Amino acid sequence: MIDKMKKIAVLTSGGDAPGMNAAIRSVVRTCAYYKIDCVGVYRGYDGLLDADFVALDARSVRGVINKGGTFLKSARCKRFMTPEGRKIAYDNLTKAGIDGIVLIGGDGTFTGGLVFNSEYGFPVMGIPGTIDNDINGTDRTLGYDTALNTAVEAIDKIRDTAHSHDRLFFVEVMGRDVGHIAINAGIGAGAEEILVPEEDMGIDRLVESLERSKKSGKTSSIVVVAEGDKIGKSVFELKDYVDENLEEYDVRVSVLGHMQRGGSPTCYDRVLASRMGVKAVESLMEGKSNYMVGTIHDKMSLTPLEEAIKGKTKLNKELIRVSDIMTT
């Protein structure tokens, strides 16, 4: 390995995701293992501009692997979007003697790192932290597995009420551009229908499906809806349409919202975060920059940040076929 890295910074930016603390812990302890100083940056890119740095060692991250959120805090920084702001960030990093930085976040976080590197040649390495699993170059992003399990647990509980009162529930889960959470949570929770942005089911087909369910003897139903689904302007519009056209249904809406981002990370996310943190630090030590750490077929990989940002993840077609069969 190239012995150039003496001090590495780590920050979290954008929406929080379970496993971010575990990733910070991994970066810090990998630095300690290789006798590299590690610095935490509070509040994402805001912290770079304010020089809000804190020295971290192996003991600093004791007891955080099981915690949700991010103890370094997160923020979206408009100042960093300007050349003047990035110059301040560079001067602060240089003054602090920092040689490289690990960015934990999503495509917005990586875009900032990519621009920063292009202007100053400052070494950056990304770790994908977002519950939507919507970043190209990795099979799983940090937080996705936890969010998925949170959604399934919530739907299981909602089904108890749906069954007790013979109701139809539209349950909205996160997924603005992709339906990974919706399709997997829907199959896992036994939903009667699953609506995702990638598949335009159409309102007529949805109504036909609900009518079939009613005729087959089902007294309650769960429809899982990704927030980016295109059938209606919102899940509440879907409810209103069903209220008007299927009077036999007593319809309710449950929006899971930000609860999917919180909570203790699953074992899978903790292990994934640990692997990604090690890979990120070691990659910087090898002189690599402008990459995102990921896993492809359970093997660690590096994807250029530009590809990670521009690429689109695709829904597994087999899962769509399975969901069609399971909702029969």
N, C-alpha and C positions, 0 to 999 in steps of 0.2 A: 504493500500500500504506500501511497505517496504521503510523506510526512510533512504536509503543509498546513493542515488544519490544527490550529492551537486553541481556537475558541469558536463554538457553534451556538447560534441562537435558535430558538424554537418559538413559534407563535401559532395561535388558532384564530381563524377568521371566518366570517360568514355565519350561516346557521350552525348552531351547536349540534353535536351528534354523540350518542353514547359510544364510548371507546376513545374519545379524544384525550381524556386524562390518562388512559392506559398508554396511548401513543406518546404523550409528553414524557411519561415515566420511562418508556423504552428509550427514547432519545437521550434523556438525561443519564440513564444507567449505562447505555452503550458508550456515551462520552466518558463516563467515569471509568469504565472498563479499559478504554484506550488512553486514559489519562489526558483527556481533552477537557478544557473548561466549557461549561454549558451555561447559557444565559436564557432566562425566560423573558418573553416580551408580553407585557400586559395589553389587553384590548386590541389585539391584532395590529393592523398597519397604523392605527392611531398611536400605539405604543412606540412604533419606530420613529414617528415624527416628534413625539414627546420625550424620547429617550427614557421611556418607562421600563427599565430593565431590572431584573433581579437575578443574582447568582443562584444557580441550582446545583445541588449535588445529590448523591444517591439517597441520602436521608431526607432531602427536601420533598421527595415524591413518595414517601412512605405512606401507605394506606389510601392511595388514590385510585388504584387499579379498578376498584369496584364502584367508583363514583361516576354518576352521570354528569353531563355538562362539561365545562372546562374551567379549572381553577385559574387559568391565565386570562379568563374572560374572552369575549369575542365582540367585534364591532365591524361595521361597514364604514370605511373611511373615504370620504369624498376628497379630502386634502391630498391623499396619496394618488388620486387620479390626475393630478396636475404635475407638470415637470418640476415646478418649484417645490412641491411637497416631496417628491421623490429625491430631490437634491438634499433636502433637509434630512431625510431618512438615511441616505448614503453617508452624509457627514457624521451623523450620530453613530452609525455602525462602525465606521472607520475610527472615530474617536474612541470607541469602546474596545477596539482591537478585535472585532468579530470578523471571522474569515469566511463564514458561510451560514446559511439559514435554512431551517426546515419549516416548510409551510404546511399546516394541517387545515384543510378546508375543501371547497369545491371549485367549480370552474372560474368563479369570480376571483377567488384567492389566487389561483394559478395564473390567471390573466395578469394580475398585478405583478406577480413574480417574474413572469415572462418579459413584460415591458421593462421592469427594473433591471433585469439581467442584460437586456439588449442595450440599455443606456449606459450601464456602469460595469458590465462584465462581472457582476457580483454573483458568486455561486449560490444557487438555490436548488432545493430538492423538495418535491411535493409528496404529501401523504393524503389520499382521498378520504375526506371525512364528510359524508352526507348520507342521510337515511334513504334518499330516493334511488340510490344505486344507478345513477344516470351518467357516470363518467366513463368514457372510453379507455380501455387499456387495463382493466381489472375486472375479474369476475364478481368481486364483492367490494363494496366501499365500507368504511368504518361506520357503524351505527345501523346499517341496513338490517342485519339479522335481529338486533334488539328491537327495532321498530316493528319488524314483521311479527315477532312474538308478542309484542305489546298489542298490536292490532288484533291478532287472533284471540288473545285473552279477552279483549274488550268485546269482540263480536260474540264470543261464547256466552258472555254475561248478558249481552243484549238479547240473544236468542231465548234465554230463560223468560224474559219479559214478553218477547214476541209470542212465544208459545202459550204463556199464561193468559194473555189477553187476545189471542187470535189476531195479531197485528202484522202488518207489513212494515219492515224497517228498511229505509235507505241509510246505509252506513257509509259516510264519506271518509276515505283515507287519503293520506298525502300522496302526491304523484302528479305534479303539474304538467310534465311533459312525457312521462313514462308510467306504465302501469305495473311495475314490478311488485310493489307492495300489494296492490289490489288483487292481481291475479293469484299470487301465492297465498295471501291471507284468505281470499275467497275460497280457494280450493281447500285450504287447511281447515277452514271453519265451516265447510259444507254449505256455502251460500247457494241460493237458488239461481241467482244471476250475478255476473261480474261485468262491470262497465269500465273500459280502459280507453285511453286516448288513441291507442294504435288500431283499435277495431271499432268502426262506427256501426254499432248494433242497430241504431235507428229506433225511434220511439214506438213505431208500429210493431216491430218485432218484440220489443220489451213488453208491450201490452199483451201481445199474443202469448208470450211465455208465461206471464202472470195469470192469464186466463186459463191456460193449460194446467198450471199448478193448482189453481182453485178447483178445476173440474176433476183433477186426480185425487182430490181429498185433502190437500194440504190446507191447514187452517191458519198457518203463519208462514212468512217468508222473510228471507234476508237478501237484500241486493247490495253488494259491495260496489261502491263508486269511487274511482280515482278522481281526485279534484280537477284533473285536466280533461275529463271525459267531455266529448263534444255534443252529446245528445241535447242537453239543455244548457241554458246560461248558468244554471246552478242546480245543486241537488234539490233545492226547495222548489224550483220550477218543475222538476220531475214529479215531486210530491203533488203539486197542484194539478198537474195533468192527470195523474192516476186518480186523484180525488174526483175529478170531473168525469172521467171515462170508465172507471171501475168502482162503482159505488159500494160494491160488496167488500171492498178493502178498507180497513181502518189503518191509515198510513201515518207513520212517524219518521222523523229524520234524526240521525245522530251523527254529528261531525266530530270525529276524534281529534282533529287538530293537533296542537302542539304537545299533547300528552305523548304522542309517538316519538318525540325527540328526547323525552326525559327518561329517567329510571336507570337502574344499575345495568351496565352492559352484560350481555350474555357471555358465556365462556368463549364462544366462537369469536365474538368481537374483541375480547381481551387478548386472545392468542393472536388474532390477526393484527391487532395494534402493536403487539410486542414484536412480531416478525417485521412489520413495516418500519418500525422505529430503528431496529438494528440495520435493516437494509438501507435506510435513508442516510444514516450516519456513515456507514461503511462506503457507500457510493460517493459521498462528498470527500471522504478520505482518499478515494481512488482518483480524485480529480474530475469526477463527473458532475455535470450541472445541467439544469433545465430539463430534468426528468421527473416523472411521477412514479413512485413505487406502487406496484400492484401485484396481484396474483393471477396467473393464468394456469388453469388446470392444477391449482394448488401449488404451483411453483412461483417463487418470487421473480418479478420481472420489472423492467424499466421501460416506460413509454415517454417519448418526448412530450413536454408540456403542451406544445402546440397541437399535437395529435389528440391528447387527452381532452383538450378544450373543444376542439372542433368536431371530434368524432361523436357519433350517436350510438348509444346502447340500444339493442333490439330485444324485444320481448321474445321469449322462447316460444316458437310456434307449436311445439309439442304441448306446452302448458295450455295454450289456447284450445287445442284439440281435446285435451284432458278435461278442461273446464266445461266444454260443450257436452261431453259425455256425462260428466258428473252432475250437471244441472238438468239432465233429462227427467 
